[in-house]
Amino acid sequence: MCGVDRAKTVGFCGAGVQIEVSKIMLHHWEEPPISGPDPADEAHGSGAIFFAHCSLGCVYCQNRKISRRSSQGEIYSPEKLAEAMCSLKASGAYNINLVSPTHYADRLILAVRIAREAGLTVPVVWNTGGYERPEIIETLRDTVDIFLTDFKYASPALAGRYSAAPDYPDFAARSLARMVEIAGPCVCDERGMMRRGVIVRHLVLPGCREDSLRVLHKIVETVPTSDVRLSLMAQYTPDFLPPPEDPDRWRAIRRRVTTYEYEKVVEEASRLGFTGWMQERSSATKRFTPDF
């Protein structure tokens, strides 16, 4: 919707007309039904494909090295990407995990189709920041099996301040509804690995506990809690904030989330009937970020 011709220049996200890939790996630190129950199992994992650039501008982004306009990745055609997907499956991937994929949606639909024609049978995961148009989600109906989506904010002001997207809450809600319509209730196989469904992630930010509570209520207003799994994340760390030109800039989030803040959100999620996962406070470190 930024209205540029990518054949001539780049969009708001920084992407041009070609797919740029930053990293391909077996990822062991997603939710258990995505990565597997044992993070130490190096023979299996989620078949993650990290794409360069992003349609959000989160100031605290842990993937900053690959998400910014100036970032660069290796150029992949849909055919080459399909080969990579099949290689991941052969390497022990439980699924193909497309990370920050939205700005390449049209070409990824083609890549998945080619991979499936070549024998790919594992589920495809759409791993997104949640800033989606429902019309684009609809185009994924025959492509994506699992949606792993963020719901970052209920407040347009916070979404504008920290992610450069004041319209985020509306689009996140509308697209979440479409994701649940497409994927349906969560379905896992005999190993506990997800085959279809929607996981909603929410990262609790310091000083934003009340907005986190509003996010939970907005999800409840949008979809049945029984149709999604909630992943409440405590891993926020200020390590990824840019060095302050102004010492007061981002002062409110230049700290970690307190135990009180996080536990209050967990308590409300339980009261509202969500099932899913919570993180240990020890996750608030940059050591779980892939080496890009």
C-alpha positions as a printed NumPy array, in Angstrom:
array([[  0.   ,   0.   ,   0.   ],
       [  3.003,   2.333,  -0.067],
       [  2.299,   2.657,  -3.79 ],
       [  5.745,   2.23 ,  -5.349],
       [  6.764,   0.286,  -8.441],
       [  9.34 ,  -2.131,  -7.023],
       [ 10.798,  -2.718, -10.464],
       [ 12.067,   0.87 , -10.234],
       [ 12.642,   1.466,  -6.529],
       [ 12.055,  -0.077,  -3.108],
       [  8.948,   0.145,  -0.968],
       [  8.544,   1.282,   2.631],
       [  9.774,  -2.147,   3.71 ],
       [ 13.007,  -1.763,   1.745],
       [ 12.307,  -4.699,  -0.597],
       [ 12.647,  -4.574,  -4.352],
       [ 11.13 ,  -6.886,  -6.899],
       [ 13.269,  -9.93 ,  -6.036],
       [ 13.1  , -12.228,  -3.004],
       [ 15.988, -11.609,  -0.592],
       [ 16.814, -14.347,   1.923],
       [ 18.967, -13.627,   4.985],
       [ 19.244, -17.06 ,   6.577],
       [ 18.003, -20.639,   6.19 ],
       [ 18.294, -22.927,   9.21 ],
       [ 16.718, -25.539,  11.462],
       [ 15.315, -23.304,  14.181],
       [ 14.993, -24.741,  17.706],
       [ 13.538, -21.802,  19.628],
       [ 10.001, -21.409,  18.329],
       [  6.978, -22.721,  20.264],
       [  7.173, -26.51 ,  20.989],
       [  4.61 , -27.628,  18.34 ],
       [  6.583, -25.68 ,  15.728],
       [ 10.229, -26.408,  16.645],
       [  9.691, -29.666,  18.502],
       [  9.635, -30.562,  22.197],
       [ 13.431, -30.748,  22.637],
       [ 15.533, -27.656,  21.729],
       [ 18.652, -29.841,  21.975],
       [ 17.459, -32.109,  19.148],
       [ 19.733, -30.861,  16.386],
       [ 18.414, -33.449,  13.914],
       [ 15.019, -31.754,  13.792],
       [ 13.489, -28.307,  14.138],
       [ 11.475, -25.735,  12.289],
       [ 12.703, -25.153,   8.743],
       [ 13.112, -21.399,   9.06 ],
       [ 13.652, -19.124,   6.081],
       [ 14.378, -15.564,   7.25 ],
       [ 13.615, -12.904,   4.664],
       [ 15.321,  -9.528,   4.437],
       [ 13.306,  -6.361,   5.122],
       [ 10.004,  -5.818,   6.929],
       [  6.797,  -3.825,   6.595],
       [  7.064,  -2.681,  10.232],
       [  9.63 ,  -0.399,  11.823],
       [  9.847,  -1.722,  15.395],
       [ 12.518,   0.262,  17.238],
       [ 13.328,  -2.764,  19.446],
       [ 13.511,  -5.329,  16.603],
       [ 15.746,  -8.286,  17.503],
       [ 16.246,  -9.016,  13.797],
       [ 17.427,  -5.475,  13.087],
       [ 20.421,  -6.708,  11.058],
       [ 18.088,  -8.13 ,   8.408],
       [ 14.863,  -6.143,   8.742],
       [ 15.9  ,  -2.588,   7.889],
       [ 15.669,  -0.813,   4.533],
       [ 19.453,  -0.912,   4.178],
       [ 19.628,  -4.665,   4.824],
       [ 20.557,  -7.045,   2.045],
       [ 19.998, -10.726,   1.492],
       [ 20.836, -13.357,  -1.085],
       [ 18.602, -13.263,  -4.156],
       [ 16.356, -16.312,  -4.569],
       [ 14.018, -17.134,  -7.422],
       [ 10.811, -19.002,  -6.526],
       [ 12.377, -22.137,  -8.063],
       [ 15.546, -21.841,  -5.978],
       [ 13.493, -21.175,  -2.846],
       [ 11.39 , -24.284,  -3.529],
       [ 14.612, -26.321,  -3.663],
       [ 15.636, -24.861,  -0.294],
       [ 12.278, -25.859,   1.182],
       [ 12.697, -29.43 ,   0.021],
       [ 16.257, -29.494,   1.381],
       [ 15.013, -28.334,   4.781],
       [ 12.465, -31.145,   4.84 ],
       [ 15.213, -33.651,   3.959],
       [ 17.334, -32.214,   6.801],
       [ 14.654, -32.977,   9.415],
       [ 12.4  , -29.913,   9.342],
       [  8.967, -30.417,  10.879],
       [  7.637, -27.566,   8.749],
       [  8.65 , -24.712,   6.457],
       [  8.687, -21.542,   8.542],
       [  8.507, -18.37 ,   6.428],
       [  9.758, -15.558,   8.704],
       [  8.7  , -11.975,   7.862],
       [  7.246, -13.082,   4.521],
       [  4.462, -10.582,   3.814],
       [  6.256,  -8.288,   1.379],
       [  7.099, -11.308,  -0.836],
       [  3.671, -12.96 ,  -0.598],
       [  2.942, -13.338,  -4.309],
       [  6.244, -15.029,  -5.104],
       [  6.133, -17.217,  -1.989],
       [  2.787, -18.634,  -3.087],
       [  4.501, -19.707,  -6.313],
       [  7.548, -21.107,  -4.467],
       [  5.388, -23.255,  -2.176],
       [  3.389, -24.539,  -5.142],
       [  6.605, -25.589,  -6.919],
       [  7.927, -27.243,  -3.744],
       [  4.724, -29.213,  -3.228],
       [  4.775, -30.392,  -6.824],
       [  8.322, -31.605,  -6.077],
       [  7.122, -33.609,  -3.055],
       [  7.018, -31.206,  -0.098],
       [  4.505, -32.552,   2.44 ],
       [  5.294, -30.745,   5.709],
       [  3.109, -27.82 ,   6.855],
       [  3.912, -24.261,   5.797],
       [  4.065, -21.643,   8.567],
       [  3.385, -17.93 ,   7.952],
       [  5.492, -16.273,  10.686],
       [  4.455, -12.627,  10.698],
       [  4.471,  -9.454,  12.756],
       [  0.711,  -9.284,  12.333],
       [  0.64 ,  -6.176,  10.132],
       [ -1.331,  -7.759,   7.324],
       [ -4.244,  -6.933,   5.063],
       [ -6.967,  -9.607,   5.21 ],
       [ -7.064,  -9.552,   1.402],
       [ -3.462, -10.801,   1.339],
       [ -4.205, -13.455,   3.967],
       [ -7.039, -14.677,   1.763],
       [ -4.603, -15.302,  -1.107],
       [ -2.751, -17.748,   1.206],
       [ -5.763, -20.044,   1.654],
       [ -4.245, -22.895,  -0.391],
       [ -0.632, -22.146,   0.602],
       [ -0.366, -21.762,   4.384],
       [ -1.281, -24.369,   7.003],
       [ -0.211, -22.591,  10.194],
       [ -0.278, -18.889,  11.017],
       [  2.243, -17.803,  13.662],
       [  1.278, -14.176,  14.101],
       [  2.082, -11.366,  16.498],
       [ -0.557,  -9.155,  18.057],
       [  1.7  ,  -6.395,  19.318],
       [ -0.545,  -3.504,  20.327],
       [ -4.103,  -2.457,  21.065],
       [ -3.098,   1.214,  21.163],
       [ -2.637,   3.064,  17.841],
       [ -0.404,   5.547,  19.678],
       [  1.983,   2.837,  20.886],
       [  1.919,   1.133,  17.47 ],
       [  2.872,   4.417,  15.831],
       [  5.532,   5.293,  18.388],
       [  7.334,   1.949,  18.473],
       [  6.539,   0.314,  15.1  ],
       [  5.707,   3.188,  12.701],
       [  2.229,   1.725,  12.111],
       [ -0.579,   3.54 ,  13.959],
       [ -3.174,   1.509,  12.036],
       [ -1.629,  -1.766,  13.274],
       [ -4.353,  -2.782,  15.812],
       [ -7.155,  -2.691,  13.248],
       [ -5.269,  -4.661,  10.603],
       [ -3.928,  -7.171,  13.136],
       [ -7.448,  -7.938,  14.352],
       [ -9.036,  -8.175,  10.913],
       [ -6.282, -10.407,   9.608],
       [ -6.33 , -12.628,  12.688],
       [-10.014, -13.3  ,  12.04 ],
       [ -9.213, -14.32 ,   8.468],
       [ -6.318, -16.535,   9.595],
       [ -8.599, -18.474,  11.95 ],
       [-11.217, -18.781,   9.217],
       [ -8.622, -20.267,   6.837],
       [ -6.626, -22.501,   9.2  ],
       [ -9.416, -23.548,  11.555],
       [ -8.891, -24.87 ,  15.089],
       [ -5.441, -26.169,  16.024],
       [ -4.646, -29.717,  14.891],
       [ -1.528, -31.602,  16.062],
       [ -0.167, -34.997,  15.045],
       [  0.691, -37.906,  17.346],
       [  4.057, -36.269,  18.193],
       [  2.401, -33.03 ,  19.277],
       [  3.584, -31.154,  16.177],
       [  1.093, -28.684,  14.751],
       [ -0.379, -29.499,  11.349],
       [ -2.91 , -26.666,  11.108],
       [ -3.999, -23.751,  13.232],
       [ -3.121, -20.301,  14.556],
       [ -0.657, -19.29 ,  17.257],
       [ -0.884, -15.688,  18.473],
       [  2.237, -14.216,  19.999],
       [  2.286, -11.197,  22.26 ],
       [  5.49 ,  -9.63 ,  23.526],
       [  4.963,  -7.789,  26.818],
       [  6.775,  -4.449,  26.675],
       [  8.047,  -2.532,  29.707],
       [  5.568,   0.051,  30.926],
       [  2.867,  -1.267,  28.566],
       [  1.094,  -3.764,  30.855],
       [ -2.302,  -2.093,  30.422],
       [ -1.997,  -2.242,  26.655],
       [ -1.068,  -5.926,  26.881],
       [ -4.287,  -6.526,  28.806],
       [ -6.224,  -4.677,  26.107],
       [ -4.55 ,  -6.855,  23.46 ],
       [ -5.846,  -9.975,  25.2  ],
       [ -9.353,  -8.558,  25.275],
       [ -9.139,  -7.517,  21.619],
       [ -8.193, -11.084,  20.669],
       [-11.17 , -12.413,  22.666],
       [-13.458,  -9.979,  20.852],
       [-12.066, -11.134,  17.487],
       [-11.828, -14.943,  17.625],
       [-12.835, -17.775,  19.991],
       [-10.012, -18.455,  22.453],
       [-10.476, -22.181,  21.787],
       [ -9.469, -21.664,  18.137],
       [ -6.023, -20.181,  18.856],
       [ -3.02 , -20.869,  21.056],
       [ -1.496, -17.916,  22.89 ],
       [  2.253, -17.453,  23.271],
       [  2.979, -14.8  ,  25.915],
       [  6.55 , -13.632,  25.563],
       [  8.774, -12.177,  28.284],
       [ 11.892, -12.008,  26.123],
       [ 11.923,  -8.257,  25.499],
       [ 15.395,  -6.815,  25.919],
       [ 16.564,  -3.24 ,  25.276],
       [ 19.795,  -4.607,  23.767],
       [ 18.389,  -4.092,  20.272],
       [ 17.369,  -0.461,  20.674],
       [ 19.488,   1.936,  18.594],
       [ 22.046,   4.   ,  20.522],
       [ 20.23 ,   7.125,  21.727],
       [ 21.098,  10.342,  19.935],
       [ 18.82 ,  11.899,  22.537],
       [ 19.35 ,  10.338,  26.016],
       [ 15.608,  10.612,  26.7  ],
       [ 14.529,   8.833,  23.508],
       [ 12.937,   5.44 ,  24.185],
       [ 13.656,   5.948,  27.896],
       [ 10.395,   4.196,  28.788],
       [ 11.505,   0.936,  27.169],
       [ 15.204,   1.007,  28.022],
       [ 14.693,  -1.68 ,  30.643],
       [ 13.45 ,  -5.234,  30.882],
       [  9.906,  -6.228,  31.779],
       [  9.377,  -6.752,  35.499],
       [  8.067,  -9.993,  36.958],
       [  4.995,  -8.103,  38.203],
       [  4.199,  -6.73 ,  34.736],
       [  4.512, -10.089,  33.046],
       [  2.666, -12.114,  35.68 ],
       [ -0.311,  -9.73 ,  35.612],
       [ -0.666, -10.356,  31.87 ],
       [ -0.332, -14.118,  32.398],
       [ -3.034, -14.011,  35.079],
       [ -5.445, -12.195,  32.776],
       [ -4.763, -14.604,  29.913],
       [ -5.617, -17.495,  32.206],
       [ -8.768, -15.765,  33.431],
       [ -9.9  , -15.228,  29.834],
       [ -9.487, -18.922,  29.035],
       [ -6.451, -18.895,  26.77 ],
       [ -4.261, -21.979,  26.42 ],
       [ -0.7  , -21.913,  25.163],
       [  2.718, -21.011,  26.515],
       [  4.5  , -18.525,  28.732],
       [  8.218, -17.817,  28.786],
       [ 10.66 , -17.981,  31.628],
       [ 12.142, -14.628,  32.593],
       [ 15.586, -15.971,  31.628],
       [ 14.503, -15.654,  27.972],
       [ 15.063, -11.873,  28.162],
       [ 18.447, -12.054,  26.504],
       [ 19.78 , -11.668,  22.998],
       [ 21.456, -15.093,  23.022],
       [ 18.325, -16.708,  21.529],
       [ 18.503, -14.508,  18.425],
       [ 19.9  , -16.28 ,  15.34 ],
       [ 23.322, -15.177,  14.171],
       [ 22.629, -13.306,  10.959]])
